[in-house]
Each structure stands twice: as structure tokens, then as C-alpha cells.
């Protein structure tokens, strides 16, 4: 079975509601009329039934039966206007009026009806008296009545009629006339309301759902660049917004996956390059020893020393790569402790004093805190960051006088440590990439010239971010490079 669309289901639902409402309204009106009148009649006349069946009260009906008895047994008495006046007086007490018709003339009429043109509105003779109760209009006045048609004598064709009229409220007549119109108006309003509700629901629900369907088709086809905009803040709007956020997260995830894949390829390429050079060197020296090139002890020691040096470089590269991988995969645990920053930096710099002396590097301390400054840090890993930054400065400073400046500044709840050298600087195009794995500014990527694995700054970034801080770089060609990173100030909350 073919499934129905949601739009068609809504249309079918609203149509069913309209039809059922109309049927129930008409049925209720009919049942109400039956309950009031006690008679079952056609639906066409249901709004006339009550006055047609019960035009008079019990007292009025009793007087009508007396007059009806006279008409059957002694109709000539109905020409006695004095007697008729007495009956009218009794009827007047019940808010009714008497009218006697003789052929085409009004023999007697109640004073309250003197201004009414009764001949024009009274029903014609019905000698079989099939319809003795009904209603009639006299201008703006509305009456219910009981009547009886008779012959004054059997020898003549003189016809007569008894009318007992009871004036009713004009409102009842208005309702009687307007009820079909009210029913039609009710149906029209119901149809219009259903149509407007259908349009509203279609615009507020069907349209966003159709948009979601098209978006899902785009996702199925692999297109994640489109954007969904919610037109409202209701549940449907929130669904559209959530769906778009899911699409954006999926797009970001795929882009990140692509980026990781490119990084993986680049990483394999860089590792292959950085390992190939020392392996080629080791292989060359080993072949020299095998071929007898090292015919003296001095040459042999030189070749062995070169092989050992290249093997040590490879070991250092592998160790740094393994350490970086652990940091990147969040598998390297951090052990945070309260650490006094000033003495810690002095001690790390003291360990490098020999290297500074050998390369004629001057170490300058600026903006050092006068009071003890404590941070929350992993001592060993933070030491590795400082040593990597020092090593980076030493590798690239190539002009005299060589100088490294260290400064400490406060920044809200963080402390900023800045390390600046007066080396050649980094080109603007290379600056955003220096914290990437294996990235080196020199195009040749020759380790023999500047040394290093290309992982030092990448490891420093991972460690600082593991501390909840940030690391950044600024540089100016010919005037040096500045590396800054932040650490959280330790707060004793005891």
C-alpha cells in the first residue's frame, strides 16, 4: 500500500473535522428539536416544530376547545359578538386573542389586533382541518395560532373560522428565518478556519520538514556545504537548528578527518625524509669499513664515531616522535604541582650555561617578579618546553651579539612567559606553521646545518595546551623571534 504524504494526511484530517463538526451540529439541532417538541419531523422544518405543535398554553387550549365545541354543535352562537367578547376577555388574561372569520370577512377581532390586516395573513379555509396549528407573520409581529374551520349551517356554504392567536417574541421569528443562514455561516467559518489552520500548519511544519528532507538528501549525496536557517523559535525551528548544527559538526568532523589524513601523509613523508639521511650516512660509513677504507685506527674511530652520532640522532628523533604521539593522543599523563616560577627558570637556564658560554650567548632577565610567583605545572614537562625554546634560539642565532631575553608578565589569572632572541627572524608566510610537526623554515630541511627534528615547537605547544595555556610566536625579519606562552597562577584555596 502506497503511504500517504503528511500534507495529504493533514488535509484529510482537517476535512474530516469540518464534515464531522457539521454533521454533529445539524444532528444536535435536530435532536434538540425532537426533545423539545416530542415529535420527529423532517430536518427541513425542525426550527418550526415547537410553535407549530404547541401554539397555545393549557388555559388557552381549553378555551379553544370550548369554541371548537360551539362550532360543531351551535355555530350560530359564534356570531354573538357579546359572547365572543367574553371569550376574548378570558383569552386576553392568558395573553391571547380571538378572531372569528365569516367567509371573506372578519366577523370579530380582538381590539389588540385592530391594526393588523388579518384577511391578508390568515390561512385559507381547510374544511378537513388538516393543519390546525401553525405560525404567521403580521409585519414585524409574530404569532402562533390554533384554528378550526366549520360551516355555520349544513344547508348553506357559509364558512367560518375560529382563530386563537398568541403573540410571540420577534426574536423567535428572527431565529426561525436566520437559522439556515446561521448554519451556512457556521459551515463557512468552519471551512475557513480549517483552511487557515491547514495553511498555517503547512507553512510552520510541512515546509521545514520538506527542507529537512532535502537537506538529508544533500547529506546522503555527500554535500555538507549548504546551510539551514530556522524561520521560527518553536519546536520545529529548534529541530531545524539542531539538524543544521549536526550537519555543521559532521562537516567539521569530515574536514578534520581530511586534515588528519593529510597530516598523516605529511608525517610519513617527513619521517621518511628525516630517517633516510642518517640511514644513508650510516650505510655509507659501514660500507667504507667493509671495503677496507678505514685502514688506519684513526679513520676507523672516525667512521665509528660518525655511525654512533647518526644512530643517536635517529634515536632522539624516534623518542621525540613517540613522546609527541603520546601527547597528541592524550596518553601522556601530567603531574601538576605548585611551582615557584622564578627559581625554576633560573635553574633551567643554569643547566644550559655551558651551551650559552660556548656560543657567546648573553641571557637577559626582564620584568621578573619581585614577590614569589607560583604556578600550577608539571615540572619535567615544563622544563622540556623551556629547553626546547632555548635549543631553538641557539640553532638559529647567527649574528653577534647573540642575546636571549626572558620576561614574565601578569595577565588576569595567567602569567605570560616570553622568550625572545635577536636571530634572523621568521618570514611572515612561515610564522603560522612553526608549531606544526616537522615544519622547518629552511627549504632544504638539512639537519646538518641547523640540526633538530622539527618536533621541538610542536611538543612545546602540546605541553602548554596540556597545562591549559596558549603558546604563540611573533617575529620580524632581521630583528629576531619572540615566543610567548601562558600558565595558570596557583591559587591556594584552603
C-alpha positions in Angstrom: 0.0 0.0 0.0 1.4 3.4 -1.0 1.9 5.6 2.0 0.1 8.9 2.2 2.1 12.1 2.4 1.9 14.1 5.6 0.5 17.1 3.7 -2.4 14.9 2.4 -3.0 13.4 5.8 -3.3 16.9 7.3 -5.7 17.9 4.6 -7.7 14.8 5.1 -7.8 15.3 8.9 -9.0 18.9 8.6 -11.6 18.0 6.0 -12.8 15.2 8.3 -13.0 17.6 11.2 -15.2 20.0 9.2 -17.5 17.3 7.9 -17.9 15.7 11.3 -18.5 19.1 13.0 -21.2 20.0 10.5 -23.0 16.6 10.9 -22.8 16.8 14.7 -24.1 20.4 14.7 -27.1 19.5 12.4 -27.8 16.3 14.3 -27.7 18.1 17.7 -30.1 20.7 16.4 -32.5 18.0 15.2 -32.3 16.0 18.4 -32.8 19.2 20.4 -35.9 20.0 18.4 -37.2 16.4 19.0 -36.5 16.7 22.7 -38.4 20.0 22.9 -41.4 19.1 20.7 -41.7 15.4 21.3 -42.2 14.8 17.6 -39.9 13.5 14.9 -40.1 15.5 11.8 -38.1 16.3 8.7 -34.9 18.2 9.3 -36.2 20.8 6.8 -38.8 22.0 9.3 -37.1 21.4 12.6 -36.9 25.1 13.6 -40.8 25.5 13.2 -41.8 22.4 15.3 -42.4 23.8 18.7 -44.8 26.7 17.9 -46.5 24.5 15.2 -47.3 21.8 17.7 -47.8 23.8 20.9 -49.0 27.3 19.9 -51.2 27.8 23.0 -51.0 27.3 26.7 -53.2 24.8 28.6 -55.8 27.5 29.5 -55.8 28.9 26.0 -56.2 25.4 24.6 -59.2 24.8 27.0 -60.9 28.0 25.7 -60.2 27.0 22.1 -61.8 23.6 22.7 -64.9 25.3 24.1 -65.1 27.5 21.0 -64.5 24.4 18.8 -67.4 22.6 20.6 -69.7 25.6 19.8 -68.6 25.5 16.2 -69.5 21.8 15.9 -72.8 21.9 17.8 -74.2 25.5 17.7 -72.2 27.6 15.3 -74.7 30.4 15.2 -73.6 31.4 18.7 -70.3 32.4 17.2 -72.0 35.3 15.6 -72.9 36.7 19.1 -70.2 39.4 19.5 -71.0 39.8 23.2 -70.3 36.2 23.7 -67.2 36.4 21.6 -66.0 39.4 23.6 -66.3 37.4 26.8 -64.2 34.6 25.3 -61.7 37.2 24.2 -61.5 38.7 27.7 -60.7 35.3 29.1 -58.1 34.8 26.4 -56.6 38.2 26.9 -55.9 37.2 30.5 -53.7 34.5 29.0 -52.1 37.0 26.6 -54.0 35.5 23.6 -56.6 37.0 21.2 -59.7 35.7 19.4 -60.5 36.2 15.7 -63.7 34.9 14.0 -63.8 34.8 10.2 -67.1 34.6 8.2 -66.4 33.7 4.6 -64.2 36.5 3.4 -64.9 39.0 6.2 -63.7 39.3 9.8 -66.7 38.8 12.0 -64.9 39.5 15.2 -61.3 40.5 16.1 -59.7 41.3 19.4 -59.0 45.1 19.9 -55.3 44.3 20.2 -55.4 43.2 16.6 -57.4 46.1 15.2 -54.4 47.5 13.3 -53.5 44.1 11.7 -54.7 43.3 8.2 -55.9 39.8 9.2 -57.5 38.9 5.9 -54.2 39.3 4.2 -52.3 37.0 6.5 -54.8 34.4 7.7 -54.5 31.0 6.0 -57.2 29.9 3.6 -60.0 27.6 4.6 -59.2 23.9 5.2 -62.5 22.3 5.9 -60.8 19.0 6.6 -58.8 20.8 9.4 -55.7 19.0 8.5 -53.4 21.9 9.6 -54.9 23.5 12.7 -51.8 24.7 14.4 -49.1 26.9 12.9 -47.4 30.3 12.9 -47.9 33.5 10.9 -46.3 36.9 10.5 -48.0 40.3 10.6 -45.3 42.8 9.6 -42.9 42.8 12.5 -45.2 40.8 14.7 -45.0 37.0 15.0 -48.0 34.8 16.1 -48.6 31.2 16.9 -52.2 30.0 16.5 -54.8 27.3 16.7 -57.7 27.3 14.2 -60.8 25.4 13.3 -62.8 25.8 10.1 -66.5 25.0 10.1 -69.9 25.6 8.3 -72.4 27.8 10.0 -75.2 25.5 8.7 -75.3 22.4 6.7 -77.8 23.9 4.3 -75.6 26.7 3.2 -72.0 27.1 2.2 -71.3 29.8 4.7 -67.8 29.1 6.0 -66.4 30.2 9.3 -63.1 30.0 11.1 -62.0 30.3 14.8 -58.5 31.6 15.4 -56.9 31.8 18.8 -53.7 33.7 18.4 -50.8 34.1 20.8 -48.2 36.7 20.0 -44.7 35.5 20.3 -41.3 37.3 20.6 -40.0 38.7 17.3 -36.7 37.1 18.2 -38.1 33.7 17.8 -39.2 34.6 14.3 -35.8 36.1 13.5 -34.2 32.8 14.7 -36.6 30.9 12.6 -35.6 32.8 9.5 -31.9 33.1 10.2 -31.3 29.6 11.4 -30.5 28.2 7.9 -28.2 31.2 7.3 -26.6 30.7 10.7 -26.0 27.0 9.8 -24.5 28.1 6.4 -22.3 30.7 8.2 -21.2 28.2 10.7 -20.1 25.8 7.9 -18.3 28.6 6.1 -16.5 29.7 9.2 -15.5 26.2 10.0 -14.3 25.7 6.4 -12.3 28.9 6.5 -10.8 28.1 9.9 -9.8 24.7 8.7 -8.2 26.1 5.6 -6.3 28.8 7.5 -5.2 26.2 10.1 -4.1 23.9 7.3 -2.1 26.7 5.7 -0.5 27.6 9.0 0.4 24.1 9.8 1.7 23.5 6.3 3.9 26.6 6.5 5.1 26.0 10.0 5.6 22.2 9.9 5.5 20.8 6.4 7.8 23.4 4.8 10.6 23.0 7.4 10.2 19.2 7.3 10.5 19.3 3.5 13.6 21.5 3.9 15.0 18.9 6.3 14.2 16.1 3.8 16.1 18.0 1.0 18.9 18.6 3.5 19.1 14.9 4.3 19.3 14.1 0.6 22.2 16.5 0.3 23.9 14.8 3.2 23.3 11.4 1.6 25.0 12.7 -1.6 27.9 13.9 0.4 27.1 17.7 0.1 27.6 19.3 3.5 28.2 22.9 2.4 24.6 24.0 2.5 23.1 25.9 5.4 19.7 25.6 7.1 18.1 28.6 8.6 15.3 28.3 11.2 12.3 30.7 10.5 10.9 30.3 14.0 11.9 29.6 17.5 9.3 26.9 18.3 10.0 23.1 18.4 10.2 22.8 14.6 12.6 25.8 14.4 14.7 24.2 17.2 14.7 20.9 15.2 15.9 22.7 12.1 18.6 24.5 14.1 19.7 21.2 15.7 19.8 19.5 12.4 22.0 22.3 10.9 24.3 22.0 13.9 24.5 18.3 13.3 25.3 19.0 9.7 28.0 21.5 10.7 29.5 19.1 13.2 29.6 16.4 10.6 31.1 18.7 8.1 33.8 19.8 10.6 34.4 16.2 11.5 35.0 15.2 7.9 37.2 18.3 7.3 39.2 17.4 10.5 39.4 13.8 9.2 40.7 15.1 5.9 43.2 17.3 7.7 44.4 14.4 9.8 44.8 12.3 6.7 46.9 15.0 5.1 48.9 15.3 8.3 49.4 11.6 8.4 50.7 11.6 4.8 52.9 14.6 5.6 54.1 12.9 8.8 55.1 9.7 6.9 56.8 11.8 4.3 58.7 13.8 6.9 59.7 10.7 8.9 60.9 9.0 5.8 63.0 12.1 4.9 64.4 12.6 8.3 65.3 8.9 8.7 66.7 8.5 5.2 69.5 10.9 5.7 71.1 9.3 8.8 70.4 5.8 7.5 72.2 6.7 4.2 75.1 8.2 6.2 75.3 5.1 8.5 75.2 2.8 5.4 77.9 4.8 3.7 80.3 4.6 6.7 79.5 0.9 7.2 80.3 0.2 3.5 83.6 2.1 3.9 84.6 -0.1 6.9 83.6 -3.2 5.0 85.5 -2.2 1.9 88.7 -1.6 4.0 88.7 2.2 3.6 89.4 2.5 7.3 93.0 1.2 7.0 94.1 3.1 10.0 92.9 3.2 13.6 92.2 6.9 13.3 89.9 6.5 10.3 88.2 3.6 11.9 87.4 5.6 15.0 86.2 8.5 12.9 83.8 6.2 11.0 82.6 4.5 14.1 82.0 7.9 15.8 80.0 9.1 12.8 77.9 6.0 12.8 77.2 6.4 16.5 76.3 10.1 16.1 73.8 9.4 13.3 72.3 6.5 15.3 72.0 8.8 18.3 70.2 11.3 16.1 67.8 8.6 14.9 67.2 7.5 18.5 66.5 11.1 19.5 64.1 11.6 16.6 62.2 8.4 17.4 62.0 9.2 21.1 60.7 12.7 20.3 58.2 11.3 17.8 57.0 8.8 20.4 56.7 11.5 23.0 54.8 13.8 20.7 52.4 11.0 19.7 51.6 10.3 23.4 50.9 14.0 23.9 48.8 14.2 20.8 46.8 11.1 21.8 46.3 12.4 25.4 48.1 9.3 26.7 51.0 11.1 28.3 49.9 11.8 32.0 50.5 15.2 33.5 51.5 15.6 37.2 50.6 19.1 38.3 52.2 20.7 41.4 52.7 24.1 42.9 55.9 25.5 41.3 57.7 28.8 42.0 58.3 30.1 38.6 61.3 32.5 39.1 63.8 30.0 40.7 62.6 27.3 38.3 63.5 29.4 35.2 66.9 30.3 36.7 67.7 26.6 37.4 66.8 25.5 33.8 68.9 28.4 32.4 71.8 27.3 34.6 71.7 23.8 33.1 72.3 25.5 29.7 75.1 27.8 30.9 77.8 25.8 29.1 76.0 25.9 25.8 75.4 29.7 26.3 79.1 30.2 27.1 80.3 28.1 24.1 78.2 30.1 21.7 78.8 33.5 23.4 75.1 34.0 24.2 74.0 36.6 26.7 70.9 35.8 28.8 68.9 38.9 29.9 66.1 38.8 32.5 63.4 41.4 32.3 60.2 42.1 34.3 61.0 39.4 36.8 58.5 39.3 39.8 59.7 40.8 43.0 57.5 38.6 45.1 57.4 34.8 44.9 55.2 33.7 41.9 53.7 30.3 42.0 52.1 28.4 39.0 50.4 25.1 38.6 52.6 23.0 36.4 54.2 19.7 35.6 57.9 20.4 36.4 59.5 17.9 34.0 57.3 18.7 31.0 57.6 22.5 31.6 61.4 22.1 31.8 61.2 20.3 28.4 59.3 23.3 26.9 62.0 25.8 28.2 64.9 23.6 26.9 63.2 23.2 23.5 62.8 27.0 23.2 66.4 27.6 24.3 67.6 25.0 21.8 65.5 26.6 19.1 67.1 30.0 19.8 70.7 28.6 19.8 70.2 26.8 16.5 69.1 29.9 14.5 71.0 32.8 16.0 73.8 33.6 13.5 74.8 37.2 14.2 76.6 39.0 17.0 76.0 39.8 19.7 73.8 36.8 20.5 71.1 37.6 23.1 68.2 35.8 24.7 65.7 37.8 26.7 63.3 36.3 29.2 60.3 38.3 30.6 57.4 37.5 32.9 54.1 39.5 32.9 50.8 39.1 34.6 47.6 38.7 32.6 44.3 38.3 34.6 44.6 34.8 36.1 47.5 33.8 34.0 51.2 34.6 33.8 52.9 35.2 30.4 56.4 33.9 29.9 58.1 35.5 26.9 61.5 34.3 25.4 63.0 36.5 22.7 66.1 36.1 20.6 67.9 38.5 18.2 68.3 36.0 15.4 67.4 36.4 11.7 63.6 36.2 12.3 61.0 34.1 10.6 59.3 35.1 7.3 55.6 36.1 7.7 54.4 33.3 5.5 56.1 30.7 7.6 55.2 32.1 11.0 51.7 30.4 11.3 53.2 27.0 10.6 56.2 26.8 13.0 54.2 24.8 15.6 53.4 22.1 13.1 55.1 18.7 13.2 58.4 18.5 11.2 58.0 22.1 9.9 61.3 23.9 9.3 61.7 27.3 7.8 64.7 26.4 5.7 63.6 24.8 2.4 66.4 22.3 2.2 65.4 20.6 5.5 69.0 19.8 6.0 69.6 18.8 9.6 73.3 19.2 9.4 73.0 22.9 9.1 70.6 23.8 11.9 70.0 20.5 13.4 66.9 19.3 15.2 64.0 17.0 14.4 61.3 19.7 13.7 59.3 18.5 16.7 60.5 20.8 19.3 57.9 23.6 19.0 55.2 21.1 18.3 56.0 19.3 21.5 56.1 22.7 23.4 52.6 23.5 22.0 51.2 20.2 23.2 52.7 20.5 26.7 51.5 24.1 27.1 48.0 23.3 25.9 48.0 20.3 28.3 48.6 22.9 31.1 45.5 24.8 29.9 47.6 27.6 28.4 48.4 29.0 25.0 51.6 29.5 23.0 52.2 32.0 20.2 55.0 33.5 18.2 55.8 36.8 16.7 58.8 37.7 14.5 60.4 40.4 12.5 63.0 39.7 9.8 66.5 40.8 10.9 65.4 41.6 14.4 64.6 38.2 16.0 61.7 36.0 17.1 59.6 36.1 20.3 57.8 33.0 21.7 55.2 33.6 24.5 53.2 31.1 26.5 50.8 31.3 29.4 50.4 29.3 32.7 47.7 29.3 35.3 48.7 31.2 38.5 48.4 28.8 41.5 45.7 29.8 44.0 45.8 28.4 47.5 42.1 27.9 48.3 42.5 26.4 51.7 
